[in-house]
Amino acid sequence: MIDKRLLFSLLLMTSFSSHAVSLATKIDSFKKAFKKEQAVEIYDIRLIQKEYPTVLLSPDTLLPQTASYPYNQLQQLYRNAQTCTGPWPVSPLVGEPLVLIRALCKGIKLPTSWFARSGMIHPGGGTYAYRYVQSHPNRLSQLEPYMHIKERTLGAEGTLLHHLQEMDDTAIRAIISGSDTIIADKLLWIRKGSRYYLYPMSLKQKNLDKFVLDMVEFKEGDNCYVRNGNVCWQEESNSKTLSYIVLFLVFVNLCLAVGWGISQWNGKRREMKSRMLVLQILTHELRTPIASLGLTVEGFRRQFESLPESLYDEFRRLCEDSRRLRQLAEASKDYLQSDDKGFATEWIPSVEEWLSYRCMEYSQPVQFKINKDSAIKVNIYWLGNCIDNLISNAHKYGIQPVILSVTVDNKKLKIEVIDGGQLTKANWKELKTPFVSKAGLGLGLTIVESMIKRMGGTMTLQGPPTTFILEIPCETDNPTC
């Protein structure tokens, strides 16, 4: 099973690998298909970097840069800017913003060279030049080269500035990193050497069709198999095939998992049947010594008058144990042969007489109630054991008095074992959990419930007072049933 899964995993990895190699080759051929003379515009990367330094391109520099400055010094600067009064911070780390604030407060004219030498970006985000121009608009033309591209007046259509201003953050980051392919401002940017060649989208689509490729502009949050710049690539024809392969492999692995589960289940069933067969053999073999013991008891019975009176009690116990052993062997045989079917049943001429006699045998008193006497057909051994178990639990864990109430009606036998306890229906799940409730109680109740289910009946708990209810179907000679 493990070897098969490993084989399918290797097949899946091979499929992805061959797909990736094929796609990379097609992308490379696609870019080579664009001729330099077909470009509508050409920009040297070194010129872009010279005219538009990274800090004036990056969208991150428009955000506050407070992590690069002492926070308490920035707070003081902010208060100084509001009031234009000291004391002024003395830290050299805030020297440039301090110069700008004092110039704005006192109307000092800053030379263009100061903006060229500065770090350009203000701690609050954006450029020093842009903030200065807000108070000195007549200096716009001089200071615009030191302003972020998003802070400048929109450039004329077809200019480099216009292209850059029309780009989103992903495309700008692709320009900064020098990516090979970029889609921006309705043009395809392809890098060849140290230059970007801009091609119309119509030519892009023609070459995509030629190499059976598809490319889309990448957006944040998209799943992208092959990404370059702000472009997502995929093979138009093989993408569906790959999806089918993946779905097929998932289906096969699912089938293997289900097959393994069925195999394990069948194995456990075979093991259980094997154990049941051994138990059937042992039960069958037990019948011979039990029968022999019965003959021995019968021999003693015939010579009962010759026995010493001191052995009468021992003989009575021997008779009772022999009878119980015979009943147990027959019940076990019935249980093992019945599989999931119900137990074999036999007639009880009088349910009132049968249960009255059982109540007399208990070591502690049990009050017996019945709505009407009737002959019923049930499995005497297992039903008797279930009742004994509940009566024993009531004596051990419940509160006196213990009542056995029986109702024969509508082809159903209803048996209630009641004591003065405070258990309710809500306690039922916890009570019948083996080894969790009081010693032996949970396991005993689980066995009783299992036996009642095999008889086709149900077992429930109600209260207070604590009432265990057994309801099983019955055959009866009572005309009302």
C-alpha positions in Angstrom: 0.0 0.0 0.0 2.8 2.4 0.9 4.7 1.6 -2.3 1.6 2.4 -4.4 1.2 5.7 -2.7 4.9 6.5 -3.2 4.5 5.7 -6.9 1.5 8.0 -7.3 3.3 10.8 -5.4 6.4 10.5 -7.7 4.1 10.5 -10.7 2.5 13.8 -9.5 5.9 15.4 -8.8 7.1 14.3 -12.3 4.0 15.8 -13.9 4.6 19.1 -12.2 8.3 19.1 -13.1 7.7 18.4 -16.8 5.0 21.0 -16.8 7.3 23.6 -15.2 10.1 22.9 -17.7 7.8 23.1 -20.7 6.3 26.4 -19.4 9.7 28.0 -18.7 10.8 27.2 -22.3 7.7 28.7 -23.8 8.0 31.9 -21.7 11.6 32.3 -22.9 10.5 31.8 -26.5 7.7 34.2 -26.0 10.0 37.0 -24.8 12.5 36.4 -27.7 9.6 36.7 -30.2 9.4 40.5 -29.5 11.7 42.4 -31.8 13.4 45.6 -30.6 12.1 47.6 -33.6 8.5 46.7 -32.7 8.7 48.6 -29.4 6.7 51.8 -29.1 9.0 53.2 -26.3 12.4 52.3 -24.9 13.7 53.3 -21.5 17.2 52.6 -20.1 17.1 51.2 -16.6 20.1 53.3 -15.5 18.2 56.5 -16.6 15.1 55.4 -14.6 17.3 54.8 -11.5 19.0 58.2 -12.0 15.8 60.2 -12.5 13.7 58.3 -10.0 15.6 56.9 -7.0 14.0 54.0 -5.2 12.9 56.2 -2.3 10.9 58.3 -4.8 9.3 55.2 -6.4 8.6 52.9 -3.6 5.0 53.0 -2.2 6.5 52.1 1.3 8.1 55.6 1.6 4.7 57.2 1.6 4.0 55.5 4.9 5.3 56.8 8.3 9.0 56.0 8.9 8.9 56.2 12.7 10.8 53.0 13.2 14.0 54.8 12.0 13.8 57.6 14.5 13.8 57.9 18.4 10.1 58.0 19.3 10.4 60.6 22.1 12.3 62.9 19.8 9.6 62.7 17.2 7.0 63.5 19.8 8.9 66.6 20.8 9.3 67.6 17.2 5.6 67.3 16.6 4.8 69.6 19.6 7.4 72.1 18.3 5.8 72.0 14.8 2.4 72.8 16.4 3.7 75.8 18.5 6.8 76.8 16.6 8.6 77.2 19.9 11.4 75.4 21.7 13.0 73.7 23.4 14.1 71.9 20.3 15.4 68.3 20.2 19.2 68.1 20.0 19.6 64.5 18.7 21.4 64.4 15.3 19.1 61.6 14.3 16.3 64.1 13.8 18.5 66.9 12.3 16.8 66.9 8.9 13.2 67.1 10.1 14.3 69.7 12.6 15.8 71.9 9.9 12.5 71.6 7.8 10.3 72.5 10.8 12.3 75.5 11.8 12.4 76.7 8.2 8.6 76.4 7.9 8.1 78.1 11.3 10.4 81.0 10.7 9.9 81.4 6.9 13.5 80.5 6.1 14.2 79.8 2.4 15.9 76.4 2.1 18.2 76.0 -1.0 17.4 73.3 -3.6 20.8 71.8 -2.7 19.5 71.0 0.8 16.8 68.8 -0.6 19.2 67.1 -2.9 21.6 66.3 0.0 18.8 65.2 2.4 17.4 61.7 2.8 14.4 63.1 1.0 11.8 61.2 3.0 10.1 62.8 6.0 9.6 60.7 9.3 5.8 61.1 8.8 5.9 59.6 5.3 6.3 61.4 1.9 9.1 63.8 1.0 10.5 66.9 2.6 10.1 68.7 -0.8 6.3 68.0 -0.9 5.8 69.3 2.7 7.9 72.4 1.9 6.0 73.1 -1.3 2.7 73.2 0.6 3.9 76.4 2.2 6.0 77.7 -0.8 4.0 76.7 -3.9 6.3 79.0 -6.1 9.1 76.5 -5.5 7.2 73.6 -7.1 9.1 73.5 -10.4 12.5 73.6 -8.6 11.6 70.9 -6.0 9.5 68.6 -8.0 12.5 66.3 -8.9 12.8 65.6 -5.2 9.2 64.6 -4.7 7.7 61.2 -4.8 6.1 60.3 -8.1 2.7 60.0 -6.5 3.1 63.5 -5.0 3.9 65.1 -8.4 1.5 66.6 -11.0 0.3 63.8 -13.4 2.8 63.6 -16.2 2.0 64.0 -19.9 0.6 60.9 -21.5 3.3 58.8 -23.1 6.1 60.0 -20.8 8.0 57.8 -18.4 6.6 59.8 -15.4 3.0 59.1 -16.6 3.7 55.4 -17.0 5.2 55.2 -13.5 2.3 57.2 -12.0 -0.2 54.8 -13.6 1.4 51.7 -12.1 0.0 50.0 -9.0 2.2 49.0 -6.1 3.0 45.6 -7.5 4.2 47.0 -10.8 6.3 49.6 -9.1 8.0 47.0 -7.0 8.6 45.0 -10.2 10.3 48.0 -11.8 12.5 48.5 -8.7 13.6 44.9 -8.7 14.3 44.9 -12.4 11.8 42.2 -13.4 11.8 40.8 -16.9 8.1 41.3 -17.7 5.6 43.9 -16.4 2.1 44.8 -17.4 1.3 48.5 -16.8 -0.5 51.4 -18.4 -1.9 49.1 -21.2 1.6 48.2 -22.3 3.8 45.1 -21.9 7.3 46.0 -20.5 10.0 43.4 -21.5 13.5 43.8 -20.3 16.3 43.1 -22.7 19.7 43.7 -21.3 19.7 47.1 -19.5 16.6 48.4 -21.3 12.9 48.1 -21.0 11.0 47.8 -24.3 7.3 48.7 -24.3 5.0 46.8 -26.6 1.3 47.2 -27.4 -1.1 44.6 -25.9 -2.3 43.5 -29.4 1.2 42.2 -30.1 1.3 40.6 -26.7 -1.9 38.6 -27.5 -0.6 37.6 -30.9 2.5 36.0 -29.4 0.6 34.4 -26.6 -1.6 32.6 -29.2 1.5 31.6 -31.1 3.1 29.9 -28.1 -0.2 28.6 -26.5 0.3 30.7 -23.4 -1.7 32.8 -21.1 -0.6 35.7 -18.9 -2.6 37.9 -16.5 -1.7 40.8 -14.2 -0.9 39.6 -10.7 -3.1 40.9 -7.9 -2.4 40.5 -4.2 -3.9 37.3 -2.8 -4.0 35.6 -6.2 -2.6 32.0 -6.6 0.1 32.1 -9.2 1.9 29.0 -10.6 4.7 30.9 -12.3 5.2 34.6 -11.5 7.6 37.2 -13.0 7.2 40.8 -12.0 3.5 41.5 -11.8 2.7 38.8 -14.4 1.2 35.4 -13.8 2.0 32.8 -16.5 0.2 29.5 -17.3 0.0 27.1 -20.2 -3.4 27.5 -21.8 -3.7 24.0 -23.2 -2.0 21.9 -20.4 -3.5 23.7 -17.4 -6.8 21.7 -17.7 -4.9 18.5 -18.3 -2.8 19.1 -15.2 -6.0 19.7 -13.2 -7.4 16.5 -14.4 -4.2 14.6 -13.5 -4.3 16.0 -10.0 -8.0 15.2 -9.6 -7.4 11.7 -10.9 -4.5 11.1 -8.4 -6.6 12.5 -5.6 -9.4 10.1 -6.6 -7.0 7.1 -6.8 -5.5 7.9 -3.4 -9.0 8.2 -1.9 -10.0 4.8 -3.4 -6.8 3.3 -1.9 -7.6 4.8 1.5 -11.2 3.5 1.4 -9.9 0.1 0.2 -7.4 0.0 3.1 -10.2 0.8 5.5 -12.5 -1.9 4.2 -9.6 -4.4 4.3 -8.9 -3.5 7.9 -12.6 -3.9 8.8 -12.9 -7.2 7.0 -9.7 -8.4 8.8 -11.2 -7.5 12.2 -14.4 -9.3 11.2 -12.5 -12.4 10.3 -10.6 -12.2 13.6 -13.8 -11.8 15.5 -15.4 -14.8 13.7 -12.3 -16.9 14.5 -12.6 -16.0 18.2 -16.3 -16.8 18.1 -15.6 -20.2 16.5 -13.1 -21.0 19.3 -15.7 -20.0 21.9 -18.3 -22.1 20.2 -15.9 -25.1 20.3 -15.1 -24.5 24.0 -18.8 -24.2 24.8 -19.6 -27.4 22.9 -16.8 -29.2 24.7 -18.1 -28.0 28.1 -21.4 -29.6 27.5 -19.9 -33.1 28.0 -18.4 -32.5 31.5 -21.6 -30.6 32.5 -23.8 -33.5 31.4 -21.5 -35.9 33.3 -21.9 -33.6 36.4 -25.6 -33.7 35.9 -25.7 -37.5 35.9 -23.5 -37.5 39.0 -26.0 -35.1 40.8 -28.9 -37.3 39.6 -27.1 -40.4 41.1 -26.8 -38.6 44.4 -30.4 -37.5 44.2 -31.5 -41.1 44.0 -29.5 -42.0 47.1 -30.6 -38.8 48.9 -32.1 -40.6 51.8 -28.7 -42.4 52.4 -26.8 -39.2 52.6 -25.8 -37.8 56.0 -27.9 -34.9 57.1 -24.8 -32.7 57.4 -24.4 -32.9 53.6 -27.9 -31.7 52.7 -26.9 -28.1 52.3 -23.8 -29.0 50.2 -25.9 -31.2 48.0 -28.5 -28.4 47.5 -25.7 -26.0 46.4 -24.3 -28.7 44.1 -27.7 -29.2 42.5 -28.2 -25.4 42.1 -24.7 -24.9 40.6 -25.2 -27.8 38.2 -28.4 -26.3 37.0 -26.8 -22.9 36.5 -23.9 -24.4 34.6 -26.3 -26.1 32.3 -28.2 -22.9 31.7 -25.0 -20.9 31.2 -23.7 -23.4 28.6 -27.1 -23.4 26.7 -27.3 -19.6 26.8 -23.7 -19.2 25.6 -24.3 -21.5 22.7 -27.5 -19.6 21.9 -25.6 -16.3 22.1 -22.7 -17.4 19.9 -24.9 -19.0 17.2 -27.4 -16.1 17.1 -24.9 -13.6 15.6 -26.8 -10.4 15.2 -30.2 -12.1 15.4 -32.4 -12.3 18.5 -32.0 -14.9 21.2 -33.9 -18.2 21.3 -37.0 -17.9 23.5 -39.2 -20.2 25.6 -42.5 -19.9 27.4 -42.8 -18.9 31.0 -46.3 -20.2 32.2 -46.6 -17.4 34.8 -44.5 -14.3 34.8 -45.8 -13.4 38.2 -44.8 -16.7 39.7 -41.4 -16.6 38.0 -40.5 -13.1 39.2 -41.9 -13.6 42.7 -39.6 -16.6 43.2 -36.6 -14.6 42.0 -37.5 -11.7 44.4 -37.5 -14.2 47.3 -33.9 -15.3 46.4 -32.4 -11.9 46.7 -30.4 -11.2 49.9 -32.2 -7.9 50.5 -36.0 -7.2 50.3 -37.5 -6.3 46.9 -41.1 -5.1 46.5 -42.8 -6.8 43.5 -45.7 -5.3 41.5 -47.4 -6.5 38.3 -50.5 -5.2 36.5 -51.7 -8.7 35.4 -50.3 -12.2 35.2 -49.7 -13.8 31.9 -47.6 -16.4 30.1 -44.8 -14.8 28.1 -42.2 -16.1 25.6 -38.7 -14.7 26.3 -35.1 -15.8 26.8 -35.3 -16.8 30.4 -31.6 -16.9 31.2 -30.5 -13.5 29.7 -33.6 -11.6 30.8 -33.2 -13.0 34.3 -29.6 -12.0 34.4 -30.5 -8.4 33.3 -33.1 -8.1 36.1 -30.6 -9.5 38.6 -28.0 -7.0 37.6 -30.3 -4.1 38.0 -31.6 -5.3 41.3 -28.1 -5.8 42.6 -27.0 -2.3 41.5 -30.1 -0.8 43.3 -29.1 -2.6 46.5 -25.4 -1.6 46.2 -25.7 2.0 44.9 -29.3 3.0 45.4 -31.6 3.9 48.3 -34.2 1.6 49.8 -36.9 0.6 49.1 -36.2 -1.3 45.8 -39.2 -2.0 43.7 -39.6 -4.3 40.7 -42.6 -3.2 38.7 -43.8 -5.3 35.7 -46.4 -4.3 33.1 -47.6 -6.8 30.4 -49.5 -4.9 27.7 -49.7 -4.5 23.9 -47.4 -7.4 23.1 -44.7 -5.7 25.2 -43.1 -6.6 28.5 -42.1 -3.5 30.5 -39.9 -4.0 33.6 -39.1 -1.1 35.9 -36.4 -1.3 38.7 -37.0 1.6 41.1 -35.0 2.8 44.1 -35.0 6.1 46.1 -31.9 7.5 44.3 -31.8 10.9 42.5 -30.5 9.8 39.1 -32.0 11.4 36.0 -32.0 10.9 32.3 -29.0 13.3 32.1 -26.9 10.8 34.0 -27.5 7.9 31.6 -24.5 8.5 29.3 -22.0 8.8 32.1 -23.4 5.9 34.1 -23.0 3.3 31.3 -19.4 4.3 30.5 -17.2 1.3 31.6 -14.5 2.0 34.2 -15.7 5.6 34.6 -18.7 5.2 37.0 -18.7 3.3 40.2 -16.8 0.1 40.2 -18.5 -2.4 37.9 -21.6 -0.3 37.5 -20.9 1.1 34.0 -19.7 -2.2 32.6 -22.7 -4.1 34.1 -25.2 -1.5 32.6 -23.4 -1.7 29.2 -23.9 -5.5 29.2 -27.5 -5.3 30.2 -28.2 -2.7 27.5 -26.5 -4.9 24.9 -28.5 -8.0 25.9 -31.8 -6.1 25.8 -31.0 -4.8 22.3 -30.3 -8.4 21.2 -33.8 -9.2 22.4 -35.2 -6.4 20.3 -35.9 -4.1 23.2 -34.7 -0.8 24.7 -33.3 0.3 28.1 -33.8 3.8 29.5 -33.2 5.7 32.7 -35.7 8.1 34.3 -35.9 9.9 37.6 -35.9 10.9 40.3 -36.5 8.5 41.8 -34.0 6.4 40.0 -35.9 4.2 37.5 -34.3 1.8 35.0 -36.8 0.7 32.4 -36.5 -2.4 30.2 -39.0 -2.7 27.3 -38.9 -5.9 25.2 -41.4 -7.4 22.7 -43.1 -10.5 23.9 -45.5 -13.2 22.9 -48.3 -13.9 25.4 -51.4 -16.0 25.8 -53.2 -13.0 27.3 -56.1 -12.0 25.0 -55.5 -8.3 25.6 -51.9 -8.4 24.3 
